[in-house]
Amino acid sequence: MGTTLNSSPDFIMSVSSVETGWLGSHAQEIQNLFGLTNKGGNDLIFKGRGGYQASADYWTKHVGSYVRNAKTMPDFLTGLKKDGYNASPVTTRLSPISCSGFKSGSEPVRTEERP
């Protein structure tokens, strides 16, 4: 996907990690790499419909044009926002993280813990 979109695979995987809880059991069950839904409704299920490759292809087709040629994480996040993603700091099951804190090849920047 990184080659196809001329963007860092690290950026793409950061979206997948945040959206699926590091490809948690539910995402694995439905083979949905990016937490894709039907316009915020039901999850899109790729199991039995091309699986993980179909999920990657769907994301590339529907989101790829917004992040194509992004060379920095801020550019990548700007593209995601144009597609309607909320690229503000997010909360995971572990702790809040800021997507803007990701740099290619590094760990996320953790924000203060919430009670």
DOVO-513644 format. One record per residue (C-alpha): residue in three letters; x, y, z. Coordinates in steps of 0.1 Angstrom, whole numbers, plus 5000, padded with zeros to 4 digits. Last residue first. Layout:
BEGIN
alaXYZ/...
//
This chain:
BEGIN
pro491650835354/arg493150955321/glu496850925316/glu498651225301/thr499751205265/arg501750935249/val503851005219/pro503650715196/glu506750495191/ser509150565163/gly509950435128/ser508250705109/lys507150965133/phe503950945153/gly503151225177/ser500451375154/cys498451065161/ser498351175197/ile497850895222/pro495450845251/ser495950525271/leu495550155269/arg492050105254/thr492950375229/thr492050745232/val492550975203/pro494351305198/ser492851475168/ala492851295135/asn489051275133/tyr488751125099/gly486551305074/asp488451245041/lys489951585044/lys490951505079/leu492851195066/gly494651415041/thr495751655068/leu496851365089/phe499151245060/asp500551595056/pro501251615094/met502851265093/thr505251375065/lys505751255030/ala502151245019/asn502151134982/arg498650984983/val496951055016/tyr493551185003/ser493550964972/gly494150664993/val490950695014/his488350514992/lys490450304969/thr493250234992/trp490950165021/tyr488949914999/asp492149754986/ala493449705022/ser490149545033/ala489949335001/gln493549215009/tyr492549135045/gly489648915035/gly488448884999/arg484748865007/gly484648565030/lys485848775059/phe485749135046/ile483049265070/leu482349635070/asp481349735105/asn477849875110/gly477250245112/gly479750525108/lys479250555071/asn479250175067/thr482250105088/leu485950055083/gly488049965114/phe491149975093/leu492349615088/asn488949455087/gln489249075086/ile485949025103/glu487348805131/gln490648975130/ala489149315136/his487149175165/ser490249005180/gly492349315180/leu494249445150/trp496349675171/gly493249835186/thr491549835152/glu491450205144/val494650305162/ser496650025147/ser495250065112/val495950435112/ser499450385124/met499950115098/ile499250365070/phe501750615085/asp504450345089/pro503850235053/ser505150575043/ser503550735013/asn503750684976/leu500150554976/thr500850234957/thr504350194973/gly502850245008/met500050005000/
//
